Amino acid sequence: MQHATITTPAGRDNDAVELLSTTYDTAYSWRYETIRHDLHNLYEKAKRDQWNGSELLAWDTSVDPESEILPDVQIPVYGTYLWERCTKDDLRKLRVENLRWILSNFMHGEQGALLATAQIVDCTPSMEAKFYASTQVVDEARHVEVFARYLHDKLEGSYPINPNLKTLLDQIVTDSRWDMKYLGMQILVEGLAMAAFGFMHATCSEPLLKDLLHNVIRDESRHVAFGVLALTGHFEDFSESERREREEFLFEGCRLMRDRLLAEEVWVAMGWPVAETREIVMHSPTMIEFRKMLFSTVVPNVKRLGLLSPWLRERFAELDVLKFENAEPAA
């Protein structure tokens, strides 16, 4: 993977743009008749359900970022000695930093999805998949837009991308194989995002953010279904080594996403000892269960695609997420 720096215009941050060198095949499809009716139906739903975040969302809503927008119990250090010694000012700051960090990484993940889905339009061999992926590109641009606006207007800034999330996104957009882009983005990143968005929507008390999440979730459910439909049956004739490579990629991606949730950047902002706080969060019973819950969409979809081999089953058991394998797949 090659990275490059570029010179930006005067007055702009030099690190505002990052270039990655990518290589993959561009696929023309000369069959225009409908072959995959399931993907075509998803495309019809996507066209029907487009929305404009500038007009639909009530941006004039007054938001107090220091209030309990999300229940305090969801803050990873809740109930620990760090929580007990927080002053009122510390608690207000912690609420802001925690929400800003969560939404910042949602925003960064949506940009990764924007780039990866644009690549899928280019490299997927199915015309129906190209049609649907083109609507997802619009969805992802809208998601980046609304999260960025909420962060700027209501929380007065954002965090840089978490290193674990960045590693996974880099792997997805620089891989030359179209099915790996589907696995990484549609199955893994979108699956985890849908679970996280759903959990936040269910517990959020701030009406603008709740409405924003509601509309994003409607899009995300289609995105995950797209990956499942497009990849169903794809791996049946793969060799054992080809399947193992994809299983290893899925497990590594799950590990990176688990570690992303340790929120180390927030503890730096709070001036707390990062290594000690990381260990507290890693072993917090509440956070352990939350991290497991995020895989409730990923595991059944991996099983439906035929990739839940004994090897991957053993690794998912290490993460204690196998209990989700019989849940309903996204499609």
ABEGO torsion letter per residue (X at the ends): XBBBBBBBBBGBBAAABBBBBBBBBBBBBABABBABAAAAAAAAAAAAABBBAAAABBAABBBBAABBABBAAABAABGBAAAAABBAAAAAAAAAAAAAAAAAAAAAAAAAAAAAAAAAAAABABAAAAAAAAAAAAAAAAAAAAAAAAAAAAAGEBBBBBAAAAAAAAAAAABABAAAAAAAAAAAAAAAAAAAAAAAAAABABAAAAAAAAAAAAAAAAAAAAAAAAABGAAAABBAAAAAAAAAAAAAAAAAAAAAAAGAAAAAAAGBBAAAAAAAAAABAAAAAAAAAAAAAAAAAAAAAGABBAAAAAAAAAAGAAAAAABBBAX
